[in-house]
Amino acid sequence: MAEPNTNSKKEVKLGLLGLTALVVGSIIGSGIFNLTRDMSASASLMGIVISWIIAGLGMTFLVLCFFNLSRKRPDLEAGIYSYAKEGFGKYVGFNSAWGYWISAWIGNVAYATLAFSALGYFFGIFEGGQNLASIIGASIALWLVAFLISRGIKQASFMNTIVTIAKLVPILIFIVIIMAAFKLNIFTSDVWGNAMNNNGLVWENLIAQIKSTMLITVFVFIGIEGAAVFSGRAKRAKDVGKATILGLMTVMSIYILVTVLSLGVMTAPELANLDKPAMASLLEHVVGKWGSILVNLGVIISIAGAWLAWTLFAMELPYRAAKNKAFPAFFAKESKRGVPIGSLLVTTVLIQLFIFIIFVNNAAYEFAFSLCSSMILIPYALTAFYQLKYSAKEDKTRSRVWNIIVGAVASIYAIWLLYAGGLEFLLIMTLLYAAGIIVYVITQKQVHAKKLFTSYEWVLASIFTVVAIYAIYWLATGGYQAIMG
């Protein structure tokens, strides 16, 4: 088998603006436009506020992990993959790259679903975003994005920066109008939801509310690691951490304003029953039809940027992993323009197949974003674990204790997310990780590895296999209907 292409083509380097735009552009995609509806469907005002506090603190500490590791280990140029491999070995590193890659391209299906739902507002042929016309349209858009990226990383990054700026305009207009329409009596009409009854606060119901929002908050923050993924293409290593912090501060402010202020215009049950995209329906309720037009245009622009950014991410990480001989050699194949064309091609084909499979189901958007969120939990957790491990071995300095705390809090948050995600998606996640064993074995044979697995890696692979067998049984005996509604 051929070795990965490691020729010395000059890589395109990205500055702070380009890296920050990748972070913001990938985070603010489809999720924000349906965020009020998704959060309000199962949580009250206090449930939502507490969820944001948990998500905000958890993501802040996770971001600090990326920030710290990018400064102390700038040699680890593939971010999430590199951290897992360096900390826990080849097979765990592969699983981090594998899970992140699957999350990235499945997330694009969620983008496609909502994009064509928004287009359906203007063109009746796409109504609902999940019909034959939408499948054809999404397929055309998918290959156009792939063609744009194939022309060069720098051009694609510049386009993403422009689109990121453009997508923020309708969101900021929405926030200003909702602030003006805010009514305190609506905001305080049902603060606790089912978490409060005549006997007082029901903690079980409040915890259930918070758990129900966790995959949603993960989905809308996915992309926070974008600068770390592209750290190998950064002009300056220190820009990776700066871009990540700037991205988090920007999107956190926007998310909290959008969800909390909306509860001062409509009650949670009313928000939960809005059509997708919910932001459009809510703004139309306040200002009339032009509000819906503005937001639907924003959805289309926003998703175009996020789709581009996430295709870049889905292409880049397996490319970096292949150059480190952790993914099949084909993923490292480059075009004459220095684009990872092998990785781009495989990623695009898989998105296309998944569009065919999932677009015919009414729960396509919800399933895609939940599965996308579930698959990225392991890469996030491994980054937090490596931060903790690396900091524990550091020389005793003033910053060492703080770095250990950062790793510990981020690790606790990651474990909480795995628990809150629910058994259903944990089973599907394990099934997909088990499928990766085949790819890993092929890769190890390509590079003529002396041992496929170490002892503990055999144990891990065996656990994945056993749980995957149960997951197949569960899906075959009714689990599919449970998760797809």
HELIX and SHEET records of a PDB file:
HELIX    1   1 LEU A   16  ILE A   27  1                                  12    
HELIX    2   2 GLY A   31  ASN A   34  5                                   4    
HELIX    3   3 LEU A   35  SER A   40  1                                   6    
HELIX    4   4 LEU A   45  LYS A   72  1                                  28    
HELIX    5   5 ILE A   80  PHE A   88  1                                   9    
HELIX    6   6 LYS A   90  PHE A  122  1                                  33    
HELIX    7   7 GLY A  124  PHE A  126  5                                   3    
HELIX    8   8 LEU A  132  SER A  150  1                                  19    
HELIX    9   9 ILE A  153  ALA A  181  1                                  29    
HELIX   10  10 LEU A  184  PHE A  187  1                                   4    
HELIX   11  11 GLY A  193  ALA A  195  5                                   3    
HELIX   12  12 TRP A  203  PHE A  221  1                                  19    
HELIX   13  13 GLY A  226  VAL A  229  1                                   4    
HELIX   14  14 SER A  231  ARG A  233  5                                   3    
HELIX   15  15 LYS A  238  SER A  262  1                                  25    
HELIX   16  16 ALA A  268  ALA A  272  1                                   5    
HELIX   17  17 ALA A  278  VAL A  287  1                                  10    
HELIX   18  18 LYS A  289  LYS A  323  1                                  35    
HELIX   19  19 ALA A  329  ALA A  332  5                                   4    
HELIX   20  20 ILE A  341  ILE A  358  1                                  18    
HELIX   21  21 ALA A  364  ALA A  392  1                                  29    
HELIX   22  22 ARG A  398  ALA A  420  1                                  23    
HELIX   23  23 LEU A  423  GLN A  446  1                                  24    
HELIX   24  24 SER A  455  TRP A  474  1                                  20    
HELIX   25  25 LEU A  475  GLY A  479  3                                   5    
HELIX   26  26 TYR A  480  MET A  484  1                                   5    
SHEET    1   A 2 MET A 196  ASN A 197  0                                        
SHEET    2   A 2 GLY A 200  LEU A 201 -1                                        
END                                                                             
